[in-house]
Amino acid sequence: MEKARSLMRKHGIDAIMLTGGTSSVYFANLQIGGGERLWALVIPSRGAPFLVCPAFEEGRARELLATSPLGQNADVRIWQEDESPYVRLIQGLKDRGIVSGSIGIEETAKFVFADSVGKAGAPSIQVVSATPVTAGCRMIKDAHEIDCLRLAGQATILVYEAVYKSLREGMTQRDVTELIQAGYARVGFPGEASINVGPYTASPHGSRAPQSIREGTIVMLDDGCCVEGYNSDITRTFVLGRPTEKMMHVFEIVRRAQQAALAAAKPGIPCEAVDAAARKIITGAGYGPGFKYFTHRVGHGLGMDDHEWPYLVANNMYGWPLKPILETGMVFSDEPGIYITGEFGIRLEDDMHITPDGAALLTVPSPSLDQPFGTRASLQS
């Protein structure tokens, strides 16, 4: 919260409003939300934070507050069903001496909440984006957060390897999903993965079409698990059996692109330079231009959300007001890919953190299509 206040002063924001999701957990250990009813955690640049919630939820709110840094006796502004919660919120600001200025709204808040706060506070209080504050805090991880992310990545690799060794000819997506769920039950963390096979791997996020595993076809597993609120995001692409020469050639290009992105990532470098380094390898190998085969950015921020600030791509068009620069403590996916429509796709994804001297992966990268975890395996009939 103190860092948030410092960023508020830096960006001329007088308070921020969080309406649930991971940001309220990050800043105050509060999992809040009431559907169409406004629950809001308001953190002013000066004065104590306060909570706005429906009157009939006050008891539950104080129960949640008891395990937060705000404490059970925190200021709770309640509203009845026939009253405006936005008037209560603006009054809370006024009681802290904020009678004019700006309130930053967290980017995941519903439009109706942001719009109504703006109307209730107009014309003296303006609604702005809270992203410079929320992302400004969350995108820099401390050592403990990175430890959680590393453990999540390692657990995901263990599950993926166990699944890989259990695959058999004719298995369906449902069969593989059951293996994944059993794997995460064994490692003790909640997780999931998407499974795509053959030509369906040529779409980065796959297809809902029924698929089954066959000897010599590409298989792609993607997603991760959650450790103490922090998420891994790992992709492994492999062939059980004998890959074709083309498959191995494309894999090697993607592997080199992943290494190029890792080598380019260091403090002070624009985020877009990391994408450019990976894209240069792929387009230089004949899989270009631009996004023709490498159809997405090379990476995204990672933490309490699977995708969070900042993003490794040119022209970040996601509402960020500044050109993001890499800083020590940031964590990203590193996931270049080549997708050949009608044939197959290959993506390699590991998670990396920015160190004072460069960047390091949190997991061991995949060495090859037929030895994705360093050991050879083949389908058994």
PAGUFI-654435 format. One record per residue (C-alpha): residue in three letters; x, z, y. Coordinates in pm, whole numbers, plus 50000, padded with zeros to 5 digits. Each point is the difference from the previous one (the first is absolute). Layout:
! residues N
ALAXZY ...
//
This chain:
! residues 381
MET500005000050000 GLU502835007650239 LYS501534965949938 ALA496574984750057 ARG499745017750334 SER503434987450099 LEU498954964349919 MET496745004750191 ARG501955009050311 LYS502344970549944 HIS497124975249971 GLY497685015350260 ILE497355011549751 ASP498205032750073 ALA498565006549653 ILE499554983349664 MET496924999849777 LEU500234998349620 THR496864994549793 GLY501285005949649 GLY502164982149749 THR503695006849960 SER500805006650366 SER497885031650018 VAL501745011949682 TYR503434991050140 PHE499545018150330 ALA497855029649894 ASN499485000949622 LEU496334991750060 GLN498084975749781 ILE497034994250229 GLY497234974550023 GLY496244998149998 GLY499014963849957 GLU497914990050301 ARG500245035250145 LEU502995006350224 TRP502685023449879 ALA502974998550235 LEU503285018450033 VAL501114998350363 ILE503625007650088 PRO500495002550379 SER503344994750168 ARG499555035350133 GLY497825028049869 ALA498865008449648 PRO498614973949761 PHE496305002049916 LEU497594986849741 VAL496644983150057 CYS497555000949708 PRO496275002049919 ALA498545034650045 PHE498875002749638 GLU503604993249890 GLU501625028050204 GLY500455022549698 ARG501764972749804 ALA502074991150305 ARG501285035450037 GLU500795001149629 LEU502154968950044 LEU501605014050315 ALA501055031549815 THR502704980249817 SER501064980150305 PRO502485009150275 LEU497035003150238 GLY498625030349812 GLN496485010749914 ASN499345012050356 ALA500804966450160 ASP497704985450263 VAL497144981649825 ARG497574980450217 ILE496764995949805 TRP497094976650068 GLN496454999949871 GLU498484969049845 ASP498114991750320 GLU503045004950226 SER502964978350098 PRO503315009749837 TYR501784979150262 VAL498835022250284 ARG501375029849806 LEU503334982249959 ILE500334991050367 GLN499105035650097 GLY502795012649771 LEU502454978650196 LYS498665012250332 ASP500365036149886 ARG503694992349955 GLY500334985750348 ILE499764963549894 VAL497344986650234 SER501524965450034 GLY502564978549823 SER500034984649653 ILE499105009949646 GLY501744981849715 ILE497834990849704 GLU501624997649656 GLU499824964149876 THR497885007549693 ALA497185016050202 LYS496644982449989 PHE499194978450299 VAL496825019750067 PHE502045032050038 ALA502594984650235 ASP497364981850203 SER497815030750036 VAL502895022250109 GLY500894974150263 LYS496454999050133 ALA499705038050004 GLY503245003750195 ALA499624970450234 PRO501064993250265 SER502605027750027 ILE501224999949639 GLN501104967449840 VAL500334991949630 VAL503394986149887 SER501834995449670 ALA501595031049846 THR502354978649787 PRO503115006750215 VAL499445037049923 THR498695000249644 ALA502294972749869 GLY502785012850225 CYS499935032349800 ARG499094987749654 MET502394970749968 ILE503065023050008 LYS500255019449673 ASP501975031849950 ALA502075007549689 HIS497115016749815 GLU497654970950063 ILE502644975949869 ASP500465022049692 CYS496254997249931 LEU500124962350043 ARG503034997449772 LEU498315020549730 ALA496854978850028 GLY502084968549955 GLN501875014049702 ALA496745010749835 THR498574965250052 ILE503034983849838 LEU499685023449699 VAL496364990149957 TYR500684963050044 GLU502795000949742 ALA497815018549749 VAL497224974750054 TYR502424971049965 LYS501255013049666 SER496415004249876 LEU498714965250084 ARG498824977549720 GLU498784964149969 GLY496364996450102 MET499725031950204 THR497574997750292 GLN500175014750349 ARG497725028049883 ASP502385008249713 VAL502955001550239 THR498035021250248 GLU499395025549724 LEU503735001049928 ILE500745005450370 GLN497505028250027 ALA501465016449689 GLY503494996650147 TYR499115016750328 ALA498205027649810 ARG503305006749822 VAL502155000950315 GLY497395021450176 PHE499324979850315 PRO496934979450093 GLY500774962850001 GLU498754965349925 ALA501194964149974 SER498644965050017 ILE500844976849710 ASN500184962350029 VAL501174974449750 GLY501224964150002 PRO498634977650278 TYR498145029550154 THR503345015050104 ALA500274971350251 SER497545019250220 PRO501795030250153 HIS497045023149935 GLY498894982749684 SER496524991249879 ARG496935016649852 ALA499904973249729 PRO500315013349643 GLN503574996249876 SER501905007049681 ILE503705002049927 ARG501664971849810 GLU503534995049876 GLY502224984850269 THR497605004950294 ILE500815018350322 VAL498505034950035 MET499885018550334 LEU499315037350048 ASP499515012750356 ASP499125033150166 GLY501205035649953 CYS499185036849995 CYS499695029550236 VAL502275030750019 GLU498925027750238 GLY498124974450208 TYR502814973950010 ASN499634966249831 SER502314976549815 ASP499424962450004 ILE501884982049723 THR499654965349846 ARG501584988849676 THR499784964049882 PHE501154991549649 VAL499594978249695 LEU499675014349653 GLY501684974149788 ARG502084971250133 PRO499654989850367 THR500434963850100 GLU503004988150197 LYS497804995750306 MET498715035549972 MET503535013849978 HIS501124978650294 VAL497145012050221 PHE500605036149895 GLU503634997550106 ILE499034986450342 VAL497545028650053 ARG502565025549880 ARG502524986950254 ALA497355000950274 GLN499255036449922 GLN503705008350027 ALA500274980550326 ALA497165020250153 LEU501675032349887 ALA503344989350149 ALA498394990450332 ALA498145032850045 LYS501845025150220 PRO499245021650304 GLY499624980950326 ILE499024967149834 PRO496604984450084 CYS497585002249708 GLU499554962350006 ALA503704994849919 VAL499475014649652 ASP497254975249924 ALA502134971950141 ALA502925008849770 ALA497864998249686 ARG498134969150117 LYS503284981950070 ILE501045003849635 ILE496674987349869 THR499594970650236 GLY503674991149958 ALA499424997149626 GLY497294974150060 TYR496925022450005 GLY498974994550359 PRO499404994650276 GLY498715032250148 PHE497255016249796 LYS499324970649765 TYR501265017749685 PHE501015034050136 THR496525005950133 HIS500185035450140 ARG502325022950197 VAL502965015049818 GLY498875035850042 HIS497885027150156 GLY500435036250090 LEU499245024849726 GLY499035036549997 MET496685018149975 ASP498334965950011 ASP501014970949780 HIS500374978750312 GLU500975016150328 TRP502154994050309 PRO502224981750055 TYR499914965749832 LEU502904977349910 VAL498884966850146 ALA500384979350315 ASN497335004150269 ASN498475032549871 MET496354992150073 TYR498455032949895 GLY499435016850335 TRP503475014250059 PRO500874998050371 LEU503784998149953 LYS502434979749788 PRO500835024149714 ILE503655008849945 LEU501365015549682 GLU500865036850019 THR501575024549757 GLY497305015849784 MET497684970049983 VAL498804989849654 PHE498854965149903 SER499104978449707 ASP502534972249935 GLU497904973549828 PRO500894963350032 GLY498184975349778 ILE499604963549909 TYR496544988149901 ILE499554965749842 THR496304991349983 GLY498834990349654 GLU503205012249832 PHE501155035550070 GLY501175024650264 ILE502935023950005 ARG500225030450226 LEU502545028049988 GLU499035031550186 ASP501935032150041 ASP499825025950276 MET502915005450239 HIS500855025450267 ILE502084994650310 THR503175021050007 PRO502445005550289 ASP502254973249848 GLY497474974649873 ALA497325001949732 ALA499685011549639 LEU497414993549731 LEU498115029849860 THR499784983449658 VAL502284978649783 PRO499134963150052 SER499014977249715 PRO503004981449850 SER498184970849831 LEU496714985949874 ASP500665007949635 GLN501785033050067 PRO497925014450287 PHE501095035749925 GLY503434992349861 THR498894996049638 ARG498814969149815 ALA496604999349832 SER497724973949847 LEU496344998249908 GLN499115011149652 SER497224981849815 
//
